[in-house]
């Protein structure tokens, strides 16, 4: 369950953003779909390279207890991605719009989840250091 939480959350975020954009602009054409794919892929690769210094993504240690519930809570990130897509429909169109939807959705989701885990880690660190003599 824990291992599938992030892919599930990202799927929800990207699907929601795509649905919001489609409801405003209609079904995407082939070029639009390819632009969405390219934008999402490039944002994912760029953020992964920044987060891991271009190295392979290997965790250095296991996640602290209690992270599982955080790993399954993706509603805020999916909502923010949908909002970003809605805003993009107001200023862009065609393949540019769809490329930006893929990019924005991926960036909003990954940065949001990262911030969520950072907050959890900081809180967890404070709790463990405050209780130790």
N, C-alpha and C positions, 0 to 999 in steps of 0.2 A: 504494500500500500504506500509506504513512504517513498519508495523509488519512483512510483508513478505520479506522485503529487505534482511535481514541477512540470512534466510534459502535459499533464491534464490541465493545469492552470494556464499554461501557455496556449494550449489549443483553445480553451475557452476565451482567452483574451483575443487571440487572432480571429477566431470565428466571430466573436461579438463585434470587433472593429470592422471586419469585412461586411457583416450584416448591416451595420449602421451606415457604412458607405454605400452599399448596394441599395438600401432603402431610399437614400437621397439621390443617387446618381444612376440607378439601374444596374443591371447585371454587367459585370466586367467582360470586356472582350479578351482575346488571346494575348494581345500586347499588355493589357492591364494586369492580367494574371501573372504574366512573366515578370512584370515590373514589381508586383507585390512580392513574388518569390525572391527576386534579386534584392529588394530592399530589406526584407526580413533576414535573408542569409548574410548580407553584408553587415547589417547591424549586429547580428549574433557573433559573427567572426571578429568584428572590431572590438566589441565589448569583452569577448573572451580573451583576446590578445592583450587588452589593457589590464584586465583583472588578473591575468596569469603571466604577464610579462612575455607573452608569445610562447611560453613553454607549454608542454602537455598539461592538461587539466587533471591533476592528481591531488586528491585531498591529503593534507599533511596529517590530519588526525580525524577521529570520528566526531560527529556532531554531539553536543551535550544533550542529556536527557531533557525531554520537553520540547525539542525542536520539531517533533513529528506533527504536533497540532499546528505550529506555525507553517510548516511545509504544505499544509492542506488548505490554508486560508488565502485564496487568490482573488476574492471578490473586489477589493479596492483596486488592485492592479488591472483587472479586466475592465472595471468601470472607467478608470483613468484612460486606458487605451481606447475605449469606445468614445470617450469625450474628445480625445485628441483627434480621432478619425473624423468625428462630426465637425470639429473646427477646421480640419483640412479640407472637407468638402466645400467649405465656404470660400476658400481662396485658390483652389487648384482643380484641375480636371485631367482626364485622360491618363496615360501611363505615368505621368509625373505624380498625380494624386495617388494612384495605387502603389507606386514605389515608396512614396512618403508614408502611406498607411502601413505598409510592411515594416518600414524602418522605425516609425514612431511606435507602433505596437510592440515591436521587439524591444526597443530601448526602454519604453515605459515599463513594460513587464519585468525585464531583467533588472533594471535599476531599482524598481519598486520592491521586488523580492529581495534584492541585495540589501537595501535599506532596512527592510523588515528583519532580516537575519542579523544585521549589524546591531540594531536596537536590542534584539534578543541577546546577542552575545555580550554587549555592554552591560545589560541588566544582570545577566548570569554571572559575569565577571565581578560586578559590584557585590552581588549576593554572596559569592564564594569568598571574596576577600574580606568582607565585613564580618563574616561568621568565623573566620580563622583567627586564633590568638596572635 
